[in-house]
Amino acid sequence: MPYMDKAMVPRRGLRIDITLRELPFPYIGLGGAMLGVRAGTSSLVVAGLALLGSIRVQISLI
């Protein structure tokens, strides 16, 4: 096998960054979750929505 077949070559792709938002957003997500629980919504649905409200997802091409 030639040397160049084993060489590491950078490839194009996606980079997905998931970070927590600034401080007020997790509190807003938690408050919305508590409201959903008191309204009788499924806890799995409420936890998912609270998570979506408190994280930041950034997708970029490399």
Summary of the structure (lengths in Angstrom):
residues: 62
radius of gyration: 20.2
end to end distance: 29.0
largest distance: 65.8
contacts: 122
relative contact order: 0.27
helix: 50%
strand: 23%
